Amino acid sequence: MKFLNIFMLIVRGLPALIEAIKTLEGLIPGQGKGEQKLAMLRSLLESAHEVAEDTEEPFAAVWPSWERLIARLVALFNKTGEFDE
């Protein structure tokens, strides 16, 4: 797995990922539903990865990075009140 390839993939996808997280939070509000939201984000990312023509790394190689980033973004949004009802 090439660091720069994965890093650039994540940097390019970050704005869309943030929007997807916020959209899912709006569609499925409340606590205790994080596992379902994460599964949906994974499905979205994996679907996009499958049809993308500019990815050099297999999805299994990049998913751990996406998963950690999602967890950190959600924690940040929770801490800053982004998801307060």
Backbone torsions as a table, in degrees:
resi	resn	phi	psi	omega
1	MET	NA	132.3	-176.3
2	LYS	-96.8	121.9	-176.6
3	PHE	-54.4	-50.7	-175.2
4	LEU	-63.4	-38.1	177.5
5	ASN	-61.5	-46.7	-179.2
6	ILE	-68.0	-42.3	179.4
7	PHE	-60.0	-46.4	-178.8
8	MET	-67.5	-36.7	176.3
9	LEU	-59.2	-45.4	-179.1
10	ILE	-69.2	-43.7	179.9
11	VAL	-60.5	-45.8	179.9
12	ARG	-65.2	-32.9	-177.1
13	GLY	-90.8	-7.6	-174.5
14	LEU	-57.1	-48.8	179.7
15	PRO	-59.5	-41.1	178.9
16	ALA	-67.6	-37.5	178.6
17	LEU	-63.1	-45.4	179.0
18	ILE	-60.0	-44.3	179.1
19	GLU	-63.3	-40.6	178.8
20	ALA	-64.0	-41.9	178.2
21	ILE	-61.0	-47.4	-179.1
22	LYS	-64.8	-39.4	178.9
23	THR	-63.6	-46.9	179.3
24	LEU	-63.4	-38.2	178.4
25	GLU	-62.8	-37.4	177.7
26	GLY	-70.3	-36.2	-179.7
27	LEU	-77.3	-32.7	-177.2
28	ILE	-129.0	72.2	-177.2
29	PRO	-74.5	166.0	174.9
30	GLY	101.1	162.7	-178.6
31	GLN	-84.7	160.5	175.1
32	GLY	83.5	9.0	-178.4
33	LYS	-119.0	14.5	-177.0
34	GLY	-61.3	-36.0	-179.1
35	GLU	-63.8	-41.4	178.7
36	GLN	-67.6	-40.0	179.8
37	LYS	-66.2	-41.7	178.2
38	LEU	-63.9	-40.8	178.2
39	ALA	-62.6	-39.2	178.6
40	MET	-67.8	-42.1	177.4
41	LEU	-61.7	-41.7	178.3
42	ARG	-61.8	-43.6	179.7
43	SER	-61.9	-42.8	177.8
44	LEU	-61.8	-48.0	-179.1
45	LEU	-64.8	-41.6	-178.7
46	GLU	-66.6	-40.0	177.8
47	SER	-62.2	-44.4	178.6
48	ALA	-64.4	-41.3	-178.8
49	HIS	-62.9	-38.3	-178.3
50	GLU	-62.8	-35.6	-176.5
51	VAL	-97.1	-9.8	-179.8
52	ALA	-67.8	141.8	179.9
53	GLU	-101.7	-6.0	-175.3
54	ASP	-111.0	19.2	178.5
55	THR	-101.0	132.0	-179.8
56	GLU	-100.7	-20.3	-176.5
57	GLU	-101.4	143.9	175.0
58	PRO	-67.6	153.0	-177.9
59	PHE	-57.6	-39.1	-179.7
60	ALA	-58.6	-27.6	179.8
61	ALA	-78.5	-29.8	-176.6
62	VAL	-98.2	-21.0	-177.3
63	TRP	-56.2	-44.2	179.6
64	PRO	-56.9	-36.2	177.3
65	SER	-68.4	-44.2	177.1
66	TRP	-60.5	-44.3	-176.7
67	GLU	-61.6	-44.3	177.8
68	ARG	-64.2	-41.2	179.3
69	LEU	-64.2	-43.6	178.2
70	ILE	-59.3	-45.7	179.9
71	ALA	-60.3	-41.6	-179.6
72	ARG	-69.7	-39.5	177.9
73	LEU	-65.3	-44.8	179.3
74	VAL	-62.7	-42.1	177.5
75	ALA	-61.3	-42.5	178.2
76	LEU	-63.1	-46.4	179.8
77	PHE	-63.0	-38.8	177.3
78	ASN	-65.8	-42.5	-178.1
79	LYS	-67.2	-37.8	-177.2
80	THR	-87.9	-2.2	178.0
81	GLY	84.1	11.6	179.7
82	GLU	-57.4	-34.6	-176.7
83	PHE	-102.6	13.1	177.7
84	ASP	-63.7	140.8	-179.7
85	GLU	-88.0	NA	NA
